[in-house]
């Protein structure tokens, strides 16, 4: 799902959800460097039903060989936070969503511990803020209970913040040995003991953990990739400085999104990776790329056949790289070709063809290639960001190539045209202006890597009902490729609409321009607060405009004026719930408004999970929407894909109307009209409160927005969508 309608994935701006696998780190100390028994930890979620998000704030995962160990035992071994994520002290934490890990496990981290048989594992949650529940709107709230939906509710733990599992069996929970990867996959289950009776009150919950079978078991959720890396002698100068260790990294296919990394030890590597299963063997399958990099060796890459749970991939590669390479760097700056200003947060990737498709042209078809090194720009547009004392930046350890050769480098940034060029590293490291680049994919002239990215602009206006006197409303505007869920541009800062606004506001955002003409769908959504803190979901209607022709030249401008029926108004929260018949792990549901795609949802709790429900849900403002089932093609177990697969519509779209919430202190809002010409059938909420005024002037508005007359939306409605 778009995280509050906004997401960005380096290199590609959308991913099939079956392979979007989050790294979920925690930290509570580190295993000593001398320990060399690696353990990989991951989570599988078992959330309570009826919640849009089930969020836990994890601070640490640790293991002990003594099943009766107390908190002060000296045998505790910690799986630490991955470098650069979540902080580096004992207060570091990361929020995990149990809904997102019901069908595909989420990897946590891998770290070296002492070789041993470990009999107890603990997850440590934040003791003062262990997590949140975000329920969908109540179908029929009890009389007198003000329990809203689509807002953060804190949780109180019934059994404390240290969640433990113990094994008394001879093999323990996990038994890593020297150089052999052990795996600890933990099923995290939450049960709601008591719901709150007031706005913002806490849910009382019980959290427990158990183990999931290892990757070698038939019902595991992980697949196995294992092979060798042979280093041939080279003729270069090698290096005496710090380098990144030789390792094999598994990436989500067609991206530089790292899922797991395995060091090469004694010429071998092993990866346990999340794999999409299903009720029938061999399951749905998940697709990965492998990238080999590190030391003073050449790069190597492969695109894998589909990986299935409890099975090894059938084409696990044995790589050969050449050592003793001269290392250089690729450094420079990325700027806006129209303004000359630096571009912050641009992504740069060095690409090489996979072994199975060695004839692929990365310059012409970058989607067929694998990213082996990545870098990002800083606030001045300079790249790469600095590494650490022990781990240099990837672009500071690039093997040089013969004079006739160069790497292909892809540069991406939201709102800009992708730049695919050639890059040749310098013959030394540590230089500010290291390496040479071409300035386009057709140029053969190598110059300093000062790169300019092309862009264009869409400017326009959107109608809005101004906020209550003394208040303001933040609005974000986004552009996506027409008919897709792929975000291409967004305002770098939201527009702050004041109560004195004339009923409209203006915007200008960057969008890519090539190939001409390019067509975009636009939508605008608010960034609201609820009871003084950031609201996870908006309480204003979403304004949409489809089929906007983009600028017809670099630095050109196109206009987009939203019609009056797309006025942004305070209507309160809403939700939609439904069921998908016979899904697999390539099935998703896309929510649209007037032909503009807003977000997508996974299908939760599919088989072979127990009590499969095949549910999906959306938290969206009260309005009329369309829901469409989407399907990724089932991978062929014997065919290596040339590029990332894409999903397509499956069946007819359904129209669903979420009625507006009743109001406090004022007249009832008028339900939105159903657009003419839309698909049928139509579903509306059942069993919810009738949207009428409460006539209670002393009630303080708890909701996300307030109308100019002082009224505000109350408890939101849920609409049940037709089965897809």
LINHUGI-V131764 format. One record per residue. N is the residue number from 0. PHI is phi in degrees with one decimal (NA if undefined). PSI is psi in whole degrees, 0 to 359 (none if undefined). D_CENTER is the distance of its C-alpha to the mean C-alpha in whole Angstrom. Layout:
BEGIN
N/PHI/PSI/D_CENTER  N/PHI/PSI/D_CENTER
END
This chain:
BEGIN
0/NA/144/8  1/-62.7/130/8  2/-75.8/103/8  3/49.8/53/11  4/68.2/1/12  5/-127.7/132/10  6/-151.3/156/7  7/-147.8/123/8  8/-115.5/127/7  9/-56.3/141/11  10/76.5/314/13  11/-130.3/140/12  12/-92.9/9/10  13/-149.5/152/9  14/-136.6/141/9  15/-57.9/132/11  16/-67.1/341/9  17/-69.6/348/11  18/-121.9/12/10  19/-85.0/98/6  20/-118.2/115/8  21/-81.7/147/7  22/-83.9/125/10  23/-117.1/89/11  24/-90.7/160/14  25/-147.4/168/17  26/-146.9/134/21  27/-156.1/50/24  28/103.4/169/26  29/-126.1/152/26  30/-71.2/147/28  31/-66.2/147/31  32/-62.8/334/31  33/-75.7/347/34  34/-78.4/138/32  35/-135.1/32/31  36/-110.2/99/30  37/-75.3/142/26  38/-127.7/130/24  39/-105.3/130/20  40/-114.3/139/19  41/-144.0/168/16  42/-124.0/143/16  43/-122.2/131/17  44/-95.5/142/17  45/-126.9/85/20  46/-86.7/162/19  47/-71.3/151/22  48/-75.3/159/22  49/90.8/15/22  50/-124.2/136/19  51/-68.4/320/16  52/-140.0/141/14  53/-125.3/100/16  54/-111.2/132/15  55/-123.3/138/16  56/-97.5/97/17  57/-87.4/129/18  58/-102.7/333/20  59/-166.9/156/21  60/-128.2/129/22  61/-141.8/158/25  62/-132.2/156/28  63/-145.7/143/32  64/-79.1/344/35  65/-97.4/113/37  66/-64.1/344/36  67/-110.2/20/38  68/-63.1/140/36  69/-93.5/175/36  70/-57.7/330/34  71/-91.6/8/37  72/-61.9/142/37  73/-84.1/0/37  74/-94.2/359/35  75/-63.8/134/31  76/-120.1/132/29  77/-107.0/138/25  78/-92.2/107/22  79/-83.1/172/21  80/-63.9/136/18  81/-56.6/146/16  82/-55.0/132/18  83/82.9/3/17  84/-124.0/128/14  85/79.0/2/15  86/94.1/176/19  87/-126.4/11/22  88/-118.7/183/24  89/-71.7/350/25  90/-91.4/355/23  91/-65.0/145/20  92/-157.6/163/17  93/-138.7/142/13  94/-86.7/127/13  95/-113.7/151/11  96/-114.1/113/11  97/-65.0/333/14  98/-62.1/323/13  99/-76.2/349/10  100/-118.1/22/12  101/-70.1/321/16  102/-107.5/331/16  103/-125.2/122/14  104/-65.2/155/14  105/-108.9/121/11  106/-74.4/145/13  107/-100.4/292/14  108/-174.5/166/16  109/-125.3/135/20  110/-148.8/156/23  111/-81.5/136/27  112/-130.7/179/29  113/-69.3/139/33  114/-60.5/127/34  115/-175.5/174/35  116/-103.9/116/34  117/-99.9/128/32  118/-110.9/352/33  119/-139.5/140/31  120/-131.7/146/27  121/-132.4/139/26  122/-106.0/126/23  123/-102.5/121/23  124/-98.7/156/22  125/-56.3/120/22  126/-68.0/334/26  127/-99.0/340/26  128/-145.2/71/23  129/-69.6/340/22  130/161.6/188/19  131/-142.0/154/19  132/-118.4/137/19  133/-119.6/98/18  134/-78.0/154/21  135/-70.7/169/21  136/-66.4/146/24  137/-67.0/136/28  138/-70.6/323/30  139/-153.5/86/33  140/-66.2/144/33  141/-59.8/149/36  142/-61.1/130/39  143/84.9/354/38  144/-96.9/122/35  145/-98.8/70/32  146/-105.6/102/29  147/-84.3/172/27  148/-120.6/168/23  149/61.4/32/20  150/-132.1/161/20  151/-71.7/126/20  152/-115.0/128/22  153/-68.5/161/23  154/-116.0/149/24  155/-115.7/131/27  156/-85.2/126/27  157/-73.1/336/30  158/-124.6/26/30  159/82.8/169/29  160/-89.8/357/26  161/-105.1/111/27  162/-103.4/124/26  163/-123.5/145/28  164/-131.6/138/29  165/-126.2/140/32  166/-119.4/132/33  167/-102.6/1/37  168/-70.9/165/37  169/-65.1/329/38  170/-87.2/354/35  171/64.5/196/33  172/-81.0/319/30  173/-156.9/142/29  174/-135.1/75/31  175/-72.0/148/30  176/-123.0/174/33  177/-56.5/121/33  178/72.5/2/31  179/-114.0/124/30  180/-72.5/127/26  181/-100.8/155/26  182/-128.0/137/23  183/-130.1/100/23  184/-103.3/119/21  185/-109.4/128/21  186/-89.6/120/21  187/-105.1/118/20  188/-115.0/136/22  189/-122.1/136/23  190/-122.9/133/26  191/-85.7/122/27  192/-91.8/325/30  193/-155.4/134/31  194/-90.6/155/29  195/-73.6/158/30  196/-113.9/2/33  197/-133.6/159/32  198/-58.2/129/29  199/77.6/3/27  200/-69.9/168/29  201/-94.8/144/27  202/-83.0/135/27  203/-90.5/122/28  204/-132.7/159/26  205/-118.5/128/27  206/-114.1/130/24  207/-131.0/160/25  208/-131.4/153/24  209/-145.3/172/26  210/-95.5/155/25  211/-110.2/144/24  212/-53.8/152/26  213/-67.1/168/26  214/-63.3/341/24  215/-85.6/354/28  216/-86.1/147/28  217/-61.3/329/28  218/-100.4/22/26  219/-70.8/161/23  220/-99.6/3/20  221/-114.6/149/20  222/-110.2/168/21  223/-118.7/133/23  224/-126.5/117/23  225/-140.2/143/26  226/-170.1/196/29  227/-124.3/158/31  228/-129.9/113/31  229/-98.8/130/34  230/-104.1/114/35  231/-85.3/150/38  232/-62.7/144/40  233/-117.0/178/40  234/-115.9/9/42  235/-81.9/188/40  236/-84.7/345/41  237/66.7/200/38  238/-151.0/151/37  239/-111.5/357/38  240/-90.4/187/35  241/-71.4/137/32  242/-134.4/164/29  243/-74.0/139/26  244/-66.9/146/27  245/-62.9/126/27  246/-152.2/161/24  247/-113.1/124/22  248/-111.7/131/18  249/-92.0/127/16  250/-119.3/146/14  251/-56.8/133/12  252/-51.1/132/14  253/75.5/13/15  254/-135.3/175/12  255/-103.9/22/13  256/-78.0/105/10  257/-73.8/129/12  258/-99.8/317/12  259/-159.6/153/15  260/-129.1/135/18  261/-119.1/127/22  262/-68.5/152/25  263/-89.2/116/28  264/-124.5/126/31  265/54.8/35/34  266/76.9/10/33  267/-124.2/156/30  268/-142.2/151/27  269/-141.3/133/25  270/-126.8/131/21  271/-104.6/118/20  272/-123.6/143/17  273/-56.3/136/15  274/-135.0/135/17  275/-76.0/123/17  276/-101.1/217/20  277/157.7/173/22  278/-70.8/340/26  279/-119.9/138/28  280/-68.3/149/28  281/-89.5/13/26  282/98.0/193/23  283/-86.6/315/21  284/95.2/147/19  285/-127.2/144/16  286/-112.7/137/17  287/-134.6/159/16  288/-109.2/150/18  289/-116.0/136/20  290/-124.5/129/21  291/-107.7/124/24  292/-155.6/155/24  293/133.0/163/26  294/63.1/210/30  295/-108.7/43/32  296/-107.2/160/31  297/-68.6/164/30  298/-83.6/161/27  299/-150.8/158/26  300/-155.4/158/24  301/-152.7/149/23  302/-107.4/125/21  303/-89.8/158/22  304/-66.3/165/23  305/-56.9/142/21  306/-104.6/135/21  307/-119.6/153/22  308/-61.6/138/22  309/69.0/14/25  310/-131.9/152/26  311/-79.8/147/26  312/-67.2/142/25  313/-80.3/349/28  314/-124.2/39/28  315/-56.4/121/26  316/-82.9/149/28  317/-103.8/111/30  318/-89.8/153/30  319/-127.6/124/33  320/-123.4/165/32  321/-110.0/128/35  322/-90.0/188/35  323/53.6/41/37  324/-84.5/148/36  325/-74.2/125/36  326/-98.5/143/33  327/-135.7/189/32  328/-132.5/163/30  329/-126.2/111/28  330/-132.7/161/28  331/167.9/207/28  332/-142.8/146/27  333/-117.9/126/25  334/-130.9/167/26  335/-80.7/124/27  336/-68.2/340/29  337/-87.0/321/31  338/-109.5/342/31  339/78.8/1/31  340/-78.0/152/28  341/-66.9/148/26  342/-101.7/120/22  343/-91.0/136/20  344/77.9/18/17  345/-67.7/148/17  346/-107.8/131/16  347/-121.3/135/19  348/-136.2/136/19  349/-90.4/129/22  350/-115.9/143/22  351/-136.9/155/25  352/-69.8/148/26  353/-70.8/156/25  354/-56.7/323/28  355/-75.3/350/28  356/-139.2/55/28  357/-66.1/345/30  358/-87.6/0/31  359/-63.3/139/28  360/-94.9/105/29  361/-66.4/334/25  362/-71.5/323/27  363/-95.5/329/27  364/-132.9/71/25  365/-61.1/335/22  366/-66.9/344/19  367/-89.0/0/22  368/-113.7/173/22  369/-118.3/137/20  370/-80.2/123/18  371/-109.1/348/20  372/-155.9/141/20  373/-132.3/152/18  374/-146.3/164/19  375/-139.2/154/18  376/-92.0/152/20  377/-95.4/195/22  378/-65.8/341/23  379/-96.8/5/26  380/79.8/4/24  381/-81.4/148/25  382/-136.8/155/24  383/-85.8/166/23  384/-62.6/147/22  385/-66.8/148/24  386/-85.4/201/24  387/-109.2/179/25  388/-61.3/322/29  389/-98.0/339/28  390/-125.5/98/25  391/-65.2/158/26  392/-61.4/145/23  393/-58.2/325/23  394/-77.1/357/24  395/-96.4/358/27  396/-131.7/54/28  397/-97.7/123/28  398/-61.9/133/31  399/-75.1/156/33  400/-115.1/163/35  401/-55.5/160/38  402/-56.2/330/39  403/-81.7/356/39  404/-120.0/157/35  405/-155.5/160/32  406/-82.3/157/28  407/-92.2/132/26  408/-120.1/128/24  409/-106.9/131/21  410/-118.5/127/20  411/-131.6/150/17  412/-158.8/139/17  413/-57.3/132/16  414/89.6/0/19  415/-125.4/155/21  416/-70.9/136/22  417/-59.3/142/21  418/-115.4/117/23  419/-116.3/115/24  420/-138.1/183/27  421/-105.7/146/29  422/-137.5/132/29  423/-118.3/120/32  424/-67.3/158/31  425/-70.1/173/34  426/-94.7/13/37  427/-151.3/166/36  428/-112.7/164/33  429/85.7/10/33  430/-94.2/139/34  431/-67.1/324/33  432/-113.7/56/33  433/-83.9/147/33  434/80.8/166/32  435/-131.7/151/33  436/-137.3/152/31  437/-81.1/161/32  438/-101.0/357/31  439/-155.6/170/30  440/-78.7/355/30  441/-106.8/351/34  442/-81.4/150/35  443/-117.2/4/37  444/-91.3/125/38  445/-98.7/124/36  446/-133.2/182/36  447/-57.8/147/34  448/-82.1/58/30  449/-99.6/100/30  450/-103.3/137/28  451/-114.9/127/28  452/-103.3/139/25  453/-87.9/151/26  454/-154.6/171/25  455/-141.3/186/27  456/-135.2/144/27  457/-118.2/126/27  458/-123.2/147/29  459/-175.3/195/30  460/-140.3/153/30  461/-133.2/132/29  462/-73.4/144/31  463/-151.5/142/30  464/-81.3/118/33  465/-58.6/150/33  466/-69.1/172/32  467/-60.6/154/35  468/-54.2/132/37  469/84.7/357/36  470/-111.2/171/32  471/-142.8/162/30  472/-128.5/128/27  473/-89.9/131/23  474/-127.7/129/22  475/-105.9/138/19  476/-116.2/134/20  477/-130.8/153/18  478/-124.4/135/19  479/-130.8/157/17  480/-58.3/134/19  481/-54.8/135/21  482/74.6/11/21  483/-130.0/175/17  484/-106.4/24/14  485/-100.7/107/13  486/-69.8/131/13  487/-114.1/340/16  488/-164.3/153/17  489/-153.7/156/17  490/-62.7/133/20  491/-65.1/333/19  492/-135.8/135/21  493/-65.8/157/21  494/-81.1/132/25  495/-96.3/104/27  496/-91.5/121/29  497/-91.4/166/32  498/-64.6/340/35  499/-86.8/5/37  500/-60.6/149/35  501/-80.0/8/37  502/104.5/359/35  503/-143.7/164/33  504/-141.7/155/31  505/-106.3/157/30  506/-148.1/157/27  507/-142.9/126/26  508/-133.2/152/23  509/-78.7/140/23  510/-140.4/155/22  511/-66.3/158/22  512/-115.5/333/26  513/-103.4/147/26  514/-79.0/147/27  515/-76.3/146/30  516/-82.0/147/30  517/-109.9/140/26  518/-115.4/138/25  519/-127.2/154/23  520/-105.8/136/22  521/-114.4/147/21  522/-147.4/152/20  523/-126.2/131/21  524/-134.7/149/19  525/-86.2/159/21  526/-115.7/100/19  527/-102.3/171/22  528/-120.2/153/23  529/-133.0/119/24  530/52.4/41/27  531/84.4/3/26  532/-129.2/165/23  533/-58.5/134/20  534/-92.9/128/19  535/-67.6/335/16  536/-134.8/147/17  537/-77.2/156/20  538/-111.3/6/23  539/-107.0/153/24  540/-60.8/154/24  541/-97.9/124/22  542/-87.7/136/24  543/-132.8/154/24  544/-151.8/118/25  545/-101.3/159/25  546/66.3/40/27  547/-85.0/122/27  548/-74.0/125/29  549/-75.0/179/27  550/-60.5/145/30  551/-95.4/8/32  552/-157.1/159/32  553/-60.3/136/30  554/70.6/6/31  555/-79.8/170/32  556/-128.9/136/31  557/-116.9/158/31  558/-114.4/152/31  559/-148.9/112/29  560/-109.9/118/31  561/-73.3/137/30  562/-71.3/167/32  563/-63.6/332/34  564/-75.2/0/32  565/-105.9/27/29  566/-62.9/134/30  567/-79.6/124/27  568/-137.9/154/29  569/-80.1/109/29  570/-124.1/350/28  571/89.5/175/26  572/-70.4/164/24  573/-158.7/165/23  574/-146.6/163/22  575/-138.6/133/22  576/-128.6/150/22  577/-163.0/181/23  578/-131.7/142/23  579/-110.1/131/23  580/-83.7/134/26  581/48.7/54/25  582/-80.5/166/22  583/-127.4/186/20  584/-78.0/9/17  585/-105.8/9/16  586/-95.8/137/17  587/-140.9/172/15  588/-126.4/129/17  589/-106.9/133/16  590/-104.5/131/18  591/-130.7/161/20  592/-133.1/121/23  593/49.8/49/26  594/71.2/13/24  595/-111.2/119/21  596/-74.3/130/18  597/-106.2/319/16  598/-164.1/167/13  599/-130.3/158/12  600/-130.1/142/12  601/-72.3/160/12  602/-95.0/118/16  603/-84.8/149/17  604/54.4/58/19  605/-84.4/163/20  606/-63.2/150/23  607/-88.3/18/24  608/-61.9/149/23  609/-67.2/148/26  610/52.4/49/27  611/-56.8/132/24  612/-112.7/334/24  613/57.6/38/21  614/-87.1/159/20  615/-141.4/161/18  616/-154.6/156/18  617/-136.5/139/17  618/-102.8/110/18  619/-144.3/157/19  620/-63.4/157/22  621/-58.1/125/26  622/-179.9/185/26  623/-106.9/130/27  624/-132.5/170/24  625/-118.8/141/24  626/-118.4/136/21  627/-132.9/129/21  628/-73.8/134/20  629/-122.0/150/19  630/-139.1/129/19  631/-81.4/145/18  632/-65.0/141/21  633/-67.9/124/22  634/-61.3/144/22  635/-81.4/120/26  636/-62.8/345/26  637/-109.0/6/29  638/-121.2/124/27  639/-79.8/121/25  640/-67.9/149/22  641/-84.3/336/23  642/-154.5/173/20  643/-60.8/134/16  644/-73.5/159/17  645/-124.2/152/17  646/-89.4/163/17  647/-142.9/158/20  648/-61.4/145/22  649/-132.1/104/24  650/89.4/188/27  651/-91.9/150/27  652/-74.8/150/26  653/-117.7/143/27  654/-96.6/133/27  655/-132.8/131/27  656/-111.1/126/28  657/-99.4/113/27  658/-66.4/149/30  659/-66.7/156/30  660/-70.5/157/31  661/-64.0/169/34  662/-120.8/154/35  663/-95.5/142/37  664/64.9/23/40  665/-174.2/183/40  666/-69.9/156/40  667/-72.8/144/38  668/-71.7/155/35  669/-86.4/127/36  670/-57.7/146/34  671/-64.5/143/32  672/-74.4/144/34  673/-75.1/127/33  674/-59.3/141/32  675/-77.0/151/35  676/79.4/5/34  677/-82.8/167/31  678/-70.5/158/31  679/-120.6/166/32  680/-81.8/172/32  681/-112.1/138/31  682/-122.9/146/30  683/-129.8/172/31  684/-67.0/147/30  685/-126.2/141/33  686/81.9/356/34  687/-83.9/172/33  688/-71.8/148/35  689/-72.6/134/37  690/-73.4/83/36  691/-126.9/162/39  692/-69.0/145/40  693/-87.6/335/41  694/64.1/35/43  695/-116.3/86/42  696/-65.2/341/43  697/-87.9/355/42  698/-74.3/130/39  699/-82.1/129/36  700/-63.2/119/33  701/-90.9/354/30  702/-89.6/188/28  703/-80.5/345/25  704/-156.4/159/28  705/-128.5/137/32  706/-79.1/160/34  707/-57.6/333/37  708/-85.6/7/39  709/91.4/352/38  710/-79.6/163/36  711/-152.9/154/33  712/-68.3/144/31  713/-100.7/211/31  714/-55.7/131/30  715/-80.6/168/27  716/-104.5/151/28  717/-113.1/137/26  718/-109.7/135/27  719/-93.5/120/27  720/-85.7/155/26  721/-63.2/154/28  722/-65.0/134/27  723/-98.9/none/25
END
